[in-house]
Each structure stands twice: as structure tokens, then as C-alpha cells.
């Protein structure tokens, strides 16, 4: 992992991605997360910018939205005018493309398999979300009954950032950044399943070291279900 010029979470996500058959896509996501914000939102054209962003939005969150943006930009020949018309920062997109090329070369050198799930496969986006979870399992928040989120383990009250593409509040949310303003926000968020957490990081979500609360109770139910499923198989 030290070979990748990235945060440990991004590097872990990259290394884990072949296991989920999506390393080509994860390289693109990592590149998009490594550059300044690609979305432009001028005050005088905020409504038009929001409408443009909505055209790229993925129902499962911001990481997949960034992937959609990158794919669309490539499909449109990396055209600067197209980026301008869609309220996207051409300089950031070109930087992401450069980072992606660099990361792909490192993957090749380290024999990290470059693979994809077929786009028409129902697990195409699911696999990408699982690979992201494999890297970012420590940056997860759980939705409480009161309607706010609590970060896992350290129990900080947080809210989805207003810029998110998520139009619903998933029970478990993975986030790229913690933003402290007048409120605690989590930014660049993706809807994930709790079962994935105990699959990719059982050591971190070990109940013996987990604080009491709604997230712990949800994990207890998932571990019990996993045990029942295992018993049913034998």
C-alpha cells in the first residue's frame, strides 16, 4: 500500500478492488477524490449548476456520481466546452485523468489486476460500493432514530452535507470527509450496507470493542443473522 501516493484509505480501496472485480473503476474514483472539486457552482447560476449536477447524480451517492462525471467527460472527448456547459472544472478533470494514468501504472507494476464487472451486470455499482467500503470502513456513520447520524466508534453527531447527491438517508453511510462548520457535516457520502462492514472489517466491527448504542444493536442483529445463515447451510 505504501507504493501508492495516496491516503491509506484510498490505497486500501485500490488494493482490495480486484477482489470485487472493479479495479478499473476504483482507479477512476480514487483519481477523482484526489483533485479539487470538479463541480462549479457560480452564485449567479446556482440553479443551472444544480440541475447540471443532478444529471450526473447516482442514487447511491457521491462517489458513484464522480465516476459518472469522469466517464461522461471521457465519452465527450475530454472537451473543455462540454465541461464548461455542464458546470464542471476542466482543470480538475484533466488533473484527475493524469492521476488516474499514474495510479494505473503503479497498479500494473504491483500486479494489481485491472478488471471490471460488466456494466449491464446488476452488481456493477454494488461491487464498486463494496470496494470503497473496504478502504473507508473507519469513516462510517449510522442513522439514529432521531434522524441524525452518529459516526461509528467515536459517536459524533453529524449531518449529510447539503452538496450530497443522496436524496434519502441510508441507515449506514460511508463518507470521504468530515467538515466542521457551524454543524458537523460528512461530505462525499455513499449508501452502504451494514453487512458489508462485518465482511470487510470484522476486526474493526468486533462487538467486544464496540460502544453501546443503536449502531451496536444493528451490528448484533447482523452477526446473529450471519450465524443463522451459516447454521442453515450445515
ABEGO torsion letter per residue (X at the ends): XAABBBBAAAAAAAAAAAAAGAAAAAAAAAAAAABBBABBBBAAAAAAAAAAAAAABBAAEAAAAAAAAAAAAAAAGGBAAAAAAAGBBAAAAAAAAAAAAAAAAAAAAAGBBBBBBBAABAAAAAAAAAAAAAAAAABBBBBBAAGBBBBBGAGBBBBBBAABABABBBABBBBABBBBBABBBBBGBBBBBAAAAAAABAAAABAAABBBEAAAAAAAAAAAAAAAAAAAAX
